């Protein structure tokens, strides 16, 4: 019984490694403010930080 449980856990672990959950993530962020507004600048700073923190695996696209 323990062997079956161990094998099942291993299978689920390896399925998780190669699933779409590990794929790059892209967010679309719509803003109702003009490009020069401080809200838009803050959203761009957030997008830059997300990209830096995830090593480019995650990105946020700001739409004005």
CHARMM-style PDB file with segment names, atoms N, HN, CA, C and O in Angstrom:
ATOM      1  N   UNK     1       0.820  -1.197   0.000  1.00  0.00      PROA
ATOM      2  CA  UNK     1       0.000   0.000   0.000  1.00  0.00      PROA
ATOM      3  C   UNK     1       0.868   1.266   0.000  1.00  0.00      PROA
ATOM      4  O   UNK     1       0.567   2.251  -0.674  1.00  0.00      PROA
ATOM      5  N   UNK     2       1.950   1.204   0.777  1.00  0.00      PROA
ATOM      6  HN  UNK     2       2.195   0.404   1.324  1.00  0.00      PROA
ATOM      7  CA  UNK     2       2.830   2.371   0.830  1.00  0.00      PROA
ATOM      8  C   UNK     2       3.520   2.595  -0.516  1.00  0.00      PROA
ATOM      9  O   UNK     2       3.766   3.736  -0.907  1.00  0.00      PROA
ATOM     10  N   UNK     3       3.829   1.516  -1.217  1.00  0.00      PROA
ATOM     11  HN  UNK     3       3.630   0.589  -0.899  1.00  0.00      PROA
ATOM     12  CA  UNK     3       4.481   1.651  -2.523  1.00  0.00      PROA
ATOM     13  C   UNK     3       3.541   2.323  -3.519  1.00  0.00      PROA
ATOM     14  O   UNK     3       3.960   3.182  -4.294  1.00  0.00      PROA
ATOM     15  N   UNK     4       2.282   1.934  -3.494  1.00  0.00      PROA
ATOM     16  HN  UNK     4       1.941   1.236  -2.864  1.00  0.00      PROA
ATOM     17  CA  UNK     4       1.302   2.527  -4.411  1.00  0.00      PROA
ATOM     18  C   UNK     4       1.148   4.015  -4.117  1.00  0.00      PROA
ATOM     19  O   UNK     4       1.125   4.836  -5.034  1.00  0.00      PROA
ATOM     20  N   UNK     5       1.045   4.352  -2.858  1.00  0.00      PROA
ATOM     21  HN  UNK     5       1.065   3.686  -2.113  1.00  0.00      PROA
ATOM     22  CA  UNK     5       0.918   5.753  -2.464  1.00  0.00      PROA
ATOM     23  C   UNK     5       2.154   6.544  -2.883  1.00  0.00      PROA
ATOM     24  O   UNK     5       2.034   7.664  -3.379  1.00  0.00      PROA
ATOM     25  N   UNK     6       3.330   5.975  -2.687  1.00  0.00      PROA
ATOM     26  HN  UNK     6       3.427   5.066  -2.284  1.00  0.00      PROA
ATOM     27  CA  UNK     6       4.570   6.637  -3.070  1.00  0.00      PROA
ATOM     28  C   UNK     6       4.630   6.860  -4.582  1.00  0.00      PROA
ATOM     29  O   UNK     6       5.039   7.928  -5.038  1.00  0.00      PROA
ATOM     30  N   UNK     7       4.231   5.869  -5.345  1.00  0.00      PROA
ATOM     31  HN  UNK     7       3.899   5.001  -4.975  1.00  0.00      PROA
ATOM     32  CA  UNK     7       4.235   5.989  -6.806  1.00  0.00      PROA
ATOM     33  C   UNK     7       3.239   7.047  -7.252  1.00  0.00      PROA
ATOM     34  O   UNK     7       3.551   7.852  -8.129  1.00  0.00      PROA
ATOM     35  N   UNK     8       2.049   7.062  -6.668  1.00  0.00      PROA
ATOM     36  HN  UNK     8       1.795   6.408  -5.955  1.00  0.00      PROA
ATOM     37  CA  UNK     8       1.045   8.068  -7.035  1.00  0.00      PROA
ATOM     38  C   UNK     8       1.523   9.476  -6.720  1.00  0.00      PROA
ATOM     39  O   UNK     8       1.337  10.391  -7.522  1.00  0.00      PROA
ATOM     40  N   UNK     9       2.130   9.653  -5.571  1.00  0.00      PROA
ATOM     41  HN  UNK     9       2.280   8.910  -4.919  1.00  0.00      PROA
ATOM     42  CA  UNK     9       2.654  10.977  -5.211  1.00  0.00      PROA
ATOM     43  C   UNK     9       3.744  11.382  -6.191  1.00  0.00      PROA
ATOM     44  O   UNK     9       3.793  12.539  -6.610  1.00  0.00      PROA
ATOM     45  N   UNK    10       4.614  10.457  -6.565  1.00  0.00      PROA
ATOM     46  HN  UNK    10       4.574   9.517  -6.225  1.00  0.00      PROA
ATOM     47  CA  UNK    10       5.659  10.747  -7.532  1.00  0.00      PROA
ATOM     48  C   UNK    10       5.104  11.124  -8.892  1.00  0.00      PROA
ATOM     49  O   UNK    10       5.607  12.045  -9.536  1.00  0.00      PROA
ATOM     50  N   UNK    11       4.066  10.417  -9.337  1.00  0.00      PROA
ATOM     51  HN  UNK    11       3.658   9.669  -8.814  1.00  0.00      PROA
ATOM     52  CA  UNK    11       3.447  10.713 -10.624  1.00  0.00      PROA
ATOM     53  C   UNK    11       2.837  12.108 -10.613  1.00  0.00      PROA
ATOM     54  O   UNK    11       3.028  12.874 -11.558  1.00  0.00      PROA
ATOM     55  N   UNK    12       2.105  12.446  -9.556  1.00  0.00      PROA
ATOM     56  HN  UNK    12       1.949  11.824  -8.789  1.00  0.00      PROA
ATOM     57  CA  UNK    12       1.503  13.780  -9.467  1.00  0.00      PROA
ATOM     58  C   UNK    12       2.560  14.869  -9.405  1.00  0.00      PROA
ATOM     59  O   UNK    12       2.379  15.944  -9.976  1.00  0.00      PROA
ATOM     60  N   UNK    13       3.660  14.600  -8.719  1.00  0.00      PROA
ATOM     61  HN  UNK    13       3.808  13.726  -8.256  1.00  0.00      PROA
ATOM     62  CA  UNK    13       4.740  15.572  -8.644  1.00  0.00      PROA
ATOM     63  C   UNK    13       5.334  15.840 -10.026  1.00  0.00      PROA
ATOM     64  O   UNK    13       5.513  16.997 -10.409  1.00  0.00      PROA
ATOM     65  N   UNK    14       5.635  14.795 -10.766  1.00  0.00      PROA
ATOM     66  HN  UNK    14       5.490  13.856 -10.456  1.00  0.00      PROA
ATOM     67  CA  UNK    14       6.225  14.970 -12.095  1.00  0.00      PROA
ATOM     68  C   UNK    14       5.221  15.557 -13.087  1.00  0.00      PROA
ATOM     69  O   UNK    14       5.615  16.281 -14.001  1.00  0.00      PROA
ATOM     70  N   UNK    15       3.943  15.261 -12.924  1.00  0.00      PROA
ATOM     71  HN  UNK    15       3.623  14.672 -12.182  1.00  0.00      PROA
ATOM     72  CA  UNK    15       2.927  15.881 -13.784  1.00  0.00      PROA
ATOM     73  C   UNK    15       2.885  17.384 -13.527  1.00  0.00      PROA
ATOM     74  O   UNK    15       2.707  18.171 -14.456  1.00  0.00      PROA
ATOM     75  N   UNK    16       3.047  17.776 -12.283  1.00  0.00      PROA
ATOM     76  HN  UNK    16       3.191  17.137 -11.528  1.00  0.00      PROA
ATOM     77  CA  UNK    16       3.057  19.192 -11.941  1.00  0.00      PROA
ATOM     78  C   UNK    16       4.249  19.926 -12.509  1.00  0.00      PROA
ATOM     79  O   UNK    16       4.149  21.101 -12.863  1.00  0.00      PROA
ATOM     80  N   UNK    17       5.386  19.239 -12.599  1.00  0.00      PROA
ATOM     81  HN  UNK    17       5.468  18.285 -12.312  1.00  0.00      PROA
ATOM     82  CA  UNK    17       6.582  19.880 -13.145  1.00  0.00      PROA
ATOM     83  C   UNK    17       6.439  20.200 -14.627  1.00  0.00      PROA
ATOM     84  O   UNK    17       6.991  21.190 -15.108  1.00  0.00      PROA
ATOM     85  N   UNK    18       5.709  19.374 -15.342  1.00  0.00      PROA
ATOM     86  HN  UNK    18       5.261  18.570 -14.952  1.00  0.00      PROA
ATOM     87  CA  UNK    18       5.618  19.541 -16.791  1.00  0.00      PROA
ATOM     88  C   UNK    18       4.254  20.030 -17.249  1.00  0.00      PROA
ATOM     89  O   UNK    18       3.906  19.893 -18.422  1.00  0.00      PROA
ATOM     90  N   UNK    19       3.487  20.592 -16.343  1.00  0.00      PROA
ATOM     91  HN  UNK    19       3.769  20.703 -15.390  1.00  0.00      PROA
ATOM     92  CA  UNK    19       2.156  21.067 -16.716  1.00  0.00      PROA
ATOM     93  C   UNK    19       2.193  22.533 -17.143  1.00  0.00      PROA
ATOM     94  O   UNK    19       3.241  23.178 -17.103  1.00  0.00      PROA
ATOM     95  N   UNK    20       1.051  23.041 -17.544  1.00  0.00      PROA
ATOM     96  HN  UNK    20       0.200  22.517 -17.576  1.00  0.00      PROA
ATOM     97  CA  UNK    20       0.950  24.440 -17.948  1.00  0.00      PROA
ATOM     98  C   UNK    20       1.079  25.397 -16.775  1.00  0.00      PROA
ATOM     99  O   UNK    20       1.255  26.599 -16.974  1.00  0.00      PROA
ATOM    100  N   UNK    21       0.994  24.887 -15.572  1.00  0.00      PROA
ATOM    101  HN  UNK    21       0.852  23.911 -15.410  1.00  0.00      PROA
ATOM    102  CA  UNK    21       1.133  25.750 -14.403  1.00  0.00      PROA
ATOM    103  C   UNK    21       2.531  26.356 -14.320  1.00  0.00      PROA
ATOM    104  O   UNK    21       2.722  27.390 -13.680  1.00  0.00      PROA
ATOM    105  N   UNK    22       3.482  25.735 -14.947  1.00  0.00      PROA
ATOM    106  HN  UNK    22       3.327  24.896 -15.467  1.00  0.00      PROA
ATOM    107  CA  UNK    22       4.844  26.235 -14.928  1.00  0.00      PROA
ATOM    108  C   UNK    22       5.130  27.133 -16.133  1.00  0.00      PROA
ATOM    109  O   UNK    22       6.264  27.575 -16.318  1.00  0.00      PROA
ATOM    110  N   UNK    23       4.137  27.398 -16.934  1.00  0.00      PROA
ATOM    111  HN  UNK    23       3.216  27.038 -16.784  1.00  0.00      PROA
ATOM    112  CA  UNK    23       4.328  28.201 -18.146  1.00  0.00      PROA
ATOM    113  C   UNK    23       4.419  29.682 -17.794  1.00  0.00      PROA
ATOM    114  O   UNK    23       4.090  30.097 -16.683  1.00  0.00      PROA
ATOM    115  N   UNK    24       4.866  30.456 -18.756  1.00  0.00      PROA
ATOM    116  HN  UNK    24       5.134  30.119 -19.659  1.00  0.00      PROA
ATOM    117  CA  UNK    24       4.933  31.900 -18.568  1.00  0.00      PROA
ATOM    118  C   UNK    24       3.529  32.455 -18.372  1.00  0.00      PROA
ATOM    119  O   UNK    24       2.563  31.964 -18.956  1.00  0.00      PROA
ATOM    120  N   UNK    25       3.437  33.472 -17.551  1.00  0.00      PROA
ATOM    121  HN  UNK    25       4.222  33.870 -17.076  1.00  0.00      PROA
ATOM    122  CA  UNK    25       2.151  34.083 -17.249  1.00  0.00      PROA
ATOM    123  C   UNK    25       2.135  35.503 -17.776  1.00  0.00      PROA
ATOM    124  O   UNK    25       3.100  36.247 -17.599  1.00  0.00      PROA
ATOM    125  N   UNK    26       1.046  35.883 -18.423  1.00  0.00      PROA
ATOM    126  HN  UNK    26       0.262  35.279 -18.567  1.00  0.00      PROA
ATOM    127  CA  UNK    26       0.904  37.219 -18.994  1.00  0.00      PROA
ATOM    128  C   UNK    26      -0.418  37.810 -18.510  1.00  0.00      PROA
ATOM    129  O   UNK    26      -1.483  37.232 -18.725  1.00  0.00      PROA
ATOM    130  N   UNK    27      -0.338  38.951 -17.865  1.00  0.00      PROA
ATOM    131  HN  UNK    27       0.528  39.420 -17.690  1.00  0.00      PROA
ATOM    132  CA  UNK    27      -1.529  39.657 -17.391  1.00  0.00      PROA
ATOM    133  C   UNK    27      -1.762  40.871 -18.269  1.00  0.00      PROA
ATOM    134  O   UNK    27      -0.815  41.551 -18.664  1.00  0.00      PROA
ATOM    135  N   UNK    28      -3.020  41.141 -18.575  1.00  0.00      PROA
ATOM    136  HN  UNK    28      -3.789  40.588 -18.254  1.00  0.00      PROA
ATOM    137  CA  UNK    28      -3.402  42.362 -19.282  1.00  0.00      PROA
ATOM    138  C   UNK    28      -4.092  43.280 -18.277  1.00  0.00      PROA
ATOM    139  O   UNK    28      -5.119  42.922 -17.701  1.00  0.00      PROA
ATOM    140  N   UNK    29      -3.527  44.452 -18.073  1.00  0.00      PROA
ATOM    141  HN  UNK    29      -2.693  44.743 -18.541  1.00  0.00      PROA
ATOM    142  CA  UNK    29      -4.042  45.401 -17.088  1.00  0.00      PROA
ATOM    143  C   UNK    29      -4.548  46.635 -17.812  1.00  0.00      PROA
ATOM    144  O   UNK    29      -3.765  47.387 -18.391  1.00  0.00      PROA
ATOM    145  N   UNK    30      -5.846  46.842 -17.780  1.00  0.00      PROA
ATOM    146  HN  UNK    30      -6.482  46.231 -17.309  1.00  0.00      PROA
ATOM    147  CA  UNK    30      -6.443  48.007 -18.430  1.00  0.00      PROA
ATOM    148  C   UNK    30      -6.509  49.154 -17.432  1.00  0.00      PROA
ATOM    149  O   UNK    30      -6.964  48.977 -16.301  1.00  0.00      PROA
ATOM    150  N   UNK    31      -6.057  50.325 -17.852  1.00  0.00      PROA
ATOM    151  HN  UNK    31      -5.688  50.469 -18.771  1.00  0.00      PROA
ATOM    152  CA  UNK    31      -6.070  51.513 -17.000  1.00  0.00      PROA
ATOM    153  C   UNK    31      -7.001  52.563 -17.597  1.00  0.00      PROA
ATOM    154  O   UNK    31      -7.043  52.741 -18.814  1.00  0.00      PROA
ATOM    155  N   UNK    32      -7.729  53.240 -16.759  1.00  0.00      PROA
ATOM    156  HN  UNK    32      -7.694  53.095 -15.770  1.00  0.00      PROA
ATOM    157  CA  UNK    32      -8.633  54.304 -17.214  1.00  0.00      PROA
ATOM    158  C   UNK    32      -7.996  55.677 -17.080  1.00  0.00      PROA
ATOM    159  O   UNK    32      -8.693  56.690 -17.128  1.00  0.00      PROA
ATOM    160  N   UNK    33      -6.688  55.722 -16.915  1.00  0.00      PROA
ATOM    161  HN  UNK    33      -6.121  54.899 -16.877  1.00  0.00      PROA
ATOM    162  CA  UNK    33      -5.985  56.979 -16.728  1.00  0.00      PROA
ATOM    163  C   UNK    33      -5.049  57.219 -17.912  1.00  0.00      PROA
ATOM    164  O   UNK    33      -4.606  56.262 -18.548  1.00  0.00      PROA
ATOM    165  N   UNK    34      -4.742  58.484 -18.218  1.00  0.00      PROA
ATOM    166  HN  UNK    34      -5.101  59.261 -17.701  1.00  0.00      PROA
ATOM    167  CA  UNK    34      -3.803  58.761 -19.318  1.00  0.00      PROA
ATOM    168  C   UNK    34      -2.394  58.282 -18.963  1.00  0.00      PROA
ATOM    169  O   UNK    34      -2.084  58.021 -17.800  1.00  0.00      PROA
ATOM    170  N   UNK    35      -1.567  58.175 -19.968  1.00  0.00      PROA
ATOM    171  HN  UNK    35      -1.819  58.386 -20.913  1.00  0.00      PROA
ATOM    172  CA  UNK    35      -0.229  57.590 -19.798  1.00  0.00      PROA
ATOM    173  C   UNK    35       0.647  58.375 -18.822  1.00  0.00      PROA
ATOM    174  O   UNK    35       1.483  57.770 -18.149  1.00  0.00      PROA
ATOM    175  N   UNK    36       0.493  59.679 -18.720  1.00  0.00      PROA
ATOM    176  HN  UNK    36      -0.186  60.170 -19.267  1.00  0.00      PROA
ATOM    177  CA  UNK    36       1.340  60.479 -17.833  1.00  0.00      PROA
ATOM    178  C   UNK    36       0.861  60.550 -16.393  1.00  0.00      PROA
ATOM    179  O   UNK    36       1.559  61.114 -15.551  1.00  0.00      PROA
ATOM    180  N   UNK    37      -0.287  60.008 -16.086  1.00  0.00      PROA
ATOM    181  HN  UNK    37      -0.854  59.550 -16.771  1.00  0.00      PROA
ATOM    182  CA  UNK    37      -0.869  60.066 -14.757  1.00  0.00      PROA
ATOM    183  C   UNK    37      -0.055  59.209 -13.794  1.00  0.00      PROA
ATOM    184  O   UNK    37       0.576  58.231 -14.196  1.00  0.00      PROA
ATOM    185  N   UNK    38      -0.077  59.596 -12.493  1.00  0.00      PROA
ATOM    186  HN  UNK    38      -0.589  60.390 -12.166  1.00  0.00      PROA
ATOM    187  CA  UNK    38       0.704  58.838 -11.517  1.00  0.00      PROA
ATOM    188  C   UNK    38       0.165  57.424 -11.328  1.00  0.00      PROA
ATOM    189  O   UNK    38       0.922  56.534 -10.937  1.00  0.00      PROA
ATOM    190  N   UNK    39      -1.117  57.190 -11.593  1.00  0.00      PROA
ATOM    191  HN  UNK    39      -1.732  57.912 -11.911  1.00  0.00      PROA
ATOM    192  CA  UNK    39      -1.667  55.835 -11.523  1.00  0.00      PROA
ATOM    193  C   UNK    39      -1.023  54.948 -12.599  1.00  0.00      PROA
ATOM    194  O   UNK    39      -0.665  53.799 -12.338  1.00  0.00      PROA
ATOM    195  N   UNK    40      -0.885  55.490 -13.785  1.00  0.00      PROA
ATOM    196  HN  UNK    40      -1.175  56.423 -13.997  1.00  0.00      PROA
ATOM    197  CA  UNK    40      -0.276  54.741 -14.887  1.00  0.00      PROA
ATOM    198  C   UNK    40       1.210  54.504 -14.645  1.00  0.00      PROA
ATOM    199  O   UNK    40       1.741  53.439 -14.961  1.00  0.00      PROA
ATOM    200  N   UNK    41       1.872  55.507 -14.081  1.00  0.00      PROA
ATOM    201  HN  UNK    41       1.441  56.372 -13.824  1.00  0.00      PROA
ATOM    202  CA  UNK    41       3.294  55.330 -13.765  1.00  0.00      PROA
ATOM    203  C   UNK    41       3.477  54.271 -12.681  1.00  0.00      PROA
ATOM    204  O   UNK    41       4.413  53.473 -12.736  1.00  0.00      PROA
ATOM    205  N   UNK    42       2.586  54.267 -11.701  1.00  0.00      PROA
ATOM    206  HN  UNK    42       1.826  54.915 -11.656  1.00  0.00      PROA
ATOM    207  CA  UNK    42       2.647  53.236 -10.652  1.00  0.00      PROA
ATOM    208  C   UNK    42       2.370  51.845 -11.194  1.00  0.00      PROA
ATOM    209  O   UNK    42       3.005  50.874 -10.783  1.00  0.00      PROA
ATOM    210  N   UNK    43       1.425  51.750 -12.113  1.00  0.00      PROA
ATOM    211  HN  UNK    43       0.910  52.539 -12.447  1.00  0.00      PROA
ATOM    212  CA  UNK    43       1.127  50.457 -12.729  1.00  0.00      PROA
ATOM    213  C   UNK    43       2.304  49.969 -13.562  1.00  0.00      PROA
ATOM    214  O   UNK    43       2.586  48.771 -13.591  1.00  0.00      PROA
ATOM    215  N   UNK    44       2.994  50.884 -14.242  1.00  0.00      PROA
ATOM    216  HN  UNK    44       2.765  51.857 -14.218  1.00  0.00      PROA
ATOM    217  CA  UNK    44       4.173  50.495 -15.020  1.00  0.00      PROA
ATOM    218  C   UNK    44       5.302  50.052 -14.113  1.00  0.00      PROA
ATOM    219  O   UNK    44       6.030  49.114 -14.436  1.00  0.00      PROA
ATOM    220  N   UNK    45       5.452  50.716 -12.985  1.00  0.00      PROA
ATOM    221  HN  UNK    45       4.861  51.478 -12.722  1.00  0.00      PROA
ATOM    222  CA  UNK    45       6.477  50.317 -12.014  1.00  0.00      PROA
ATOM    223  C   UNK    45       6.158  48.925 -11.468  1.00  0.00      PROA
ATOM    224  O   UNK    45       7.056  48.101 -11.297  1.00  0.00      PROA
ATOM    225  N   UNK    46       4.880  48.665 -11.196  1.00  0.00      PROA
ATOM    226  HN  UNK    46       4.150  49.335 -11.335  1.00  0.00      PROA
ATOM    227  CA  UNK    46       4.461  47.337 -10.756  1.00  0.00      PROA
ATOM    228  C   UNK    46       4.790  46.285 -11.812  1.00  0.00      PROA
ATOM    229  O   UNK    46       5.305  45.214 -11.487  1.00  0.00      PROA
ATOM    230  N   UNK    47       4.495  46.589 -13.066  1.00  0.00      PROA
ATOM    231  HN  UNK    47       4.077  47.458 -13.330  1.00  0.00      PROA
ATOM    232  CA  UNK    47       4.767  45.651 -14.158  1.00  0.00      PROA
ATOM    233  C   UNK    47       6.263  45.363 -14.267  1.00  0.00      PROA
ATOM    234  O   UNK    47       6.665  44.220 -14.484  1.00  0.00      PROA
ATOM    235  N   UNK    48       7.080  46.394 -14.118  1.00  0.00      PROA
ATOM    236  HN  UNK    48       6.753  47.323 -13.942  1.00  0.00      PROA
ATOM    237  CA  UNK    48       8.528  46.213 -14.178  1.00  0.00      PROA
ATOM    238  C   UNK    48       9.029  45.348 -13.023  1.00  0.00      PROA
ATOM    239  O   UNK    48       9.913  44.511 -13.204  1.00  0.00      PROA
ATOM    240  N   UNK    49       8.467  45.554 -11.852  1.00  0.00      PROA
ATOM    241  HN  UNK    49       7.749  46.234 -11.705  1.00  0.00      PROA
ATOM    242  CA  UNK    49       8.885  44.774 -10.684  1.00  0.00      PROA
ATOM    243  C   UNK    49       8.450  43.310 -10.797  1.00  0.00      PROA
ATOM    244  O   UNK    49       9.185  42.410 -10.390  1.00  0.00      PROA
ATOM    245  N   UNK    50       7.258  43.073 -11.348  1.00  0.00      PROA
ATOM    246  HN  UNK    50       6.661  43.804 -11.679  1.00  0.00      PROA
ATOM    247  CA  UNK    50       6.807  41.694 -11.549  1.00  0.00      PROA
ATOM    248  C   UNK    50       7.744  40.981 -12.510  1.00  0.00      PROA
ATOM    249  O   UNK    50       8.130  39.836 -12.273  1.00  0.00      PROA
ATOM    250  N   UNK    51       8.106  41.650 -13.585  1.00  0.00      PROA
ATOM    251  HN  UNK    51       7.793  42.580 -13.777  1.00  0.00      PROA
ATOM    252  CA  UNK    51       9.007  41.059 -14.563  1.00  0.00      PROA
ATOM    253  C   UNK    51      10.375  40.770 -13.946  1.00  0.00      PROA
ATOM    254  O   UNK    51      10.963  39.718 -14.197  1.00  0.00      PROA
ATOM    255  N   UNK    52      10.877  41.697 -13.145  1.00  0.00      PROA
ATOM    256  HN  UNK    52      10.399  42.552 -12.941  1.00  0.00      PROA
ATOM    257  CA  UNK    52      12.183  41.500 -12.514  1.00  0.00      PROA
ATOM    258  C   UNK    52      12.138  40.390 -11.466  1.00  0.00      PROA
ATOM    259  O   UNK    52      13.066  39.586 -11.372  1.00  0.00      PROA
ATOM    260  N   UNK    53      11.066  40.344 -10.683  1.00  0.00      PROA
ATOM    261  HN  UNK    53      10.312  40.997 -10.760  1.00  0.00      PROA
ATOM    262  CA  UNK    53      10.961  39.347  -9.613  1.00  0.00      PROA
ATOM    263  C   UNK    53      10.781  37.934 -10.149  1.00  0.00      PROA
ATOM    264  O   UNK    53      11.207  36.969  -9.514  1.00  0.00      PROA
ATOM    265  N   UNK    54      10.153  37.806 -11.313  1.00  0.00      PROA
ATOM    266  HN  UNK    54       9.807  38.590 -11.829  1.00  0.00      PROA
ATOM    267  CA  UNK    54       9.905  36.482 -11.870  1.00  0.00      PROA
ATOM    268  C   UNK    54      10.943  36.097 -12.916  1.00  0.00      PROA
ATOM    269  O   UNK    54      10.845  35.031 -13.525  1.00  0.00      PROA
ATOM    270  N   UNK    55      11.920  36.942 -13.127  1.00  0.00      PROA
ATOM    271  HN  UNK    55      12.000  37.808 -12.632  1.00  0.00      PROA
ATOM    272  CA  UNK    55      12.949  36.635 -14.116  1.00  0.00      PROA
ATOM    273  C   UNK    55      12.415  36.590 -15.535  1.00  0.00      PROA
ATOM    274  O   UNK    55      12.935  35.858 -16.378  1.00  0.00      PROA
ATOM    275  N   UNK    56      11.384  37.368 -15.799  1.00  0.00      PROA
ATOM    276  HN  UNK    56      10.962  37.963 -15.115  1.00  0.00      PROA
ATOM    277  CA  UNK    56      10.803  37.413 -17.135  1.00  0.00      PROA
ATOM    278  C   UNK    56       9.738  36.352 -17.387  1.00  0.00      PROA
ATOM    279  O   UNK    56       9.129  36.331 -18.457  1.00  0.00      PROA
ATOM    280  N   UNK    57       9.505  35.469 -16.411  1.00  0.00      PROA
ATOM    281  HN  UNK    57      10.000  35.486 -15.542  1.00  0.00      PROA
ATOM    282  CA  UNK    57       8.488  34.422 -16.575  1.00  0.00      PROA
ATOM    283  C   UNK    57       7.081  34.987 -16.445  1.00  0.00      PROA
ATOM    284  O   UNK    57       6.138  34.424 -17.001  1.00  0.00      PROA
ATOM    285  N   UNK    58       6.930  36.069 -15.734  1.00  0.00      PROA
ATOM    286  HN  UNK    58       7.697  36.526 -15.283  1.00  0.00      PROA
ATOM    287  CA  UNK    58       5.632  36.719 -15.584  1.00  0.00      PROA
ATOM    288  C   UNK    58       5.709  38.124 -16.140  1.00  0.00      PROA
ATOM    289  O   UNK    58       6.708  38.820 -15.956  1.00  0.00      PROA
ATOM    290  N   UNK    59       4.649  38.543 -16.824  1.00  0.00      PROA
ATOM    291  HN  UNK    59       3.837  37.978 -16.973  1.00  0.00      PROA
ATOM    292  CA  UNK    59       4.663  39.892 -17.373  1.00  0.00      PROA
ATOM    293  C   UNK    59       3.286  40.513 -17.231  1.00  0.00      PROA
ATOM    294  O   UNK    59       2.267  39.822 -17.242  1.00  0.00      PROA
ATOM    295  N   UNK    60       3.279  41.833 -17.097  1.00  0.00      PROA
ATOM    296  HN  UNK    60       4.106  42.394 -17.088  1.00  0.00      PROA
ATOM    297  CA  UNK    60       2.040  42.597 -16.995  1.00  0.00      PROA
ATOM    298  C   UNK    60       2.049  43.611 -18.131  1.00  0.00      PROA
ATOM    299  O   UNK    60       2.982  44.404 -18.254  1.00  0.00      PROA
ATOM    300  N   UNK    61       1.018  43.586 -18.954  1.00  0.00      PROA
ATOM    301  HN  UNK    61       0.260  42.942 -18.854  1.00  0.00      PROA
ATOM    302  CA  UNK    61       0.882  44.547 -20.045  1.00  0.00      PROA
ATOM    303  C   UNK    61      -0.136  45.599 -19.646  1.00  0.00      PROA
ATOM    304  O   UNK    61      -1.291  45.279 -19.363  1.00  0.00      PROA
ATOM    305  N   UNK    62       0.287  46.841 -19.623  1.00  0.00      PROA
ATOM    306  HN  UNK    62       1.225  47.101 -19.853  1.00  0.00      PROA
ATOM    307  CA  UNK    62      -0.592  47.949 -19.271  1.00  0.00      PROA
ATOM    308  C   UNK    62      -1.246  48.512 -20.530  1.00  0.00      PROA
ATOM    309  O   UNK    62      -0.560  48.834 -21.501  1.00  0.00      PROA
ATOM    310  N   UNK    63      -2.539  48.627 -20.511  1.00  0.00      PROA
ATOM    311  HN  UNK    63      -3.096  48.366 -19.723  1.00  0.00      PROA
ATOM    312  CA  UNK    63      -3.272  49.225 -21.620  1.00  0.00      PROA
ATOM    313  C   UNK    63      -3.929  50.499 -21.148  1.00  0.00      PROA
ATOM    314  O   UNK    63      -4.730  50.484 -20.212  1.00  0.00      PROA
ATOM    315  N   UNK    64      -3.596  51.602 -21.791  1.00  0.00      PROA
ATOM    316  HN  UNK    64      -2.946  51.614 -22.551  1.00  0.00      PROA
ATOM    317  CA  UNK    64      -4.128  52.906 -21.415  1.00  0.00      PROA
ATOM    318  C   UNK    64      -5.276  53.250 -22.319  1.00  0.00      PROA
ATOM    319  OT1 UNK    64      -5.877  54.315 -22.177  1.00  0.00      PROA
TER     320      UNK     64
END
